[in-house]
Amino acid sequence: MDSSERRIVGALLLLLGVSFLAVGMHTGQLNKIVEMLKTIFRTF
């Protein structure tokens, strides 16, 4: 795999991750995940 192909794949994965983050913030699912993480780390 050429370095330019790796950059394109990396950019697409980054765009996909940002898109999922935006959808999660819009639907309110991100707040649930943050609350779950707070609960998990509170027990430690």
N, C-alpha and C positions, 0 to 999 in steps of 0.2 A: 504494500500500500504506500503510495507516494505521500509526501508531506502535505501537499495541497489537498489530497483526498482526506487525510486525517483532520485537517483544519475544517473542511466542509462538514465532516461527520461530527466533529466537536461542536461546531456552531449550531448544527441542527439539534443535537442533544441539549445544548444550553437553551435554545429557543423552546424546545419541548418542555424542559423543566420550568422555565419561567411561565410558560402558558399554563401548566398544571398548577403552579403556585397562584397565579391570578384567578383561575377558576375556583381553587380552594378558598381563596379569600372572599370571592364574590358569593359563594354559596354558604359561607360560614363554617365550613368544615375545618378550616385552619384553627379556629378558636377551640374546637373540640380536641384537636390534636395537642395544642398547647396545654390545655387543662389536663389531658392524660399524662403528658410529660411532666407537668408539675407534680401530679400525684405520684408518679413513679419515682421521681428524684426526691420527694419528701420522705419516702420510706427509708432511704439510705441514710 
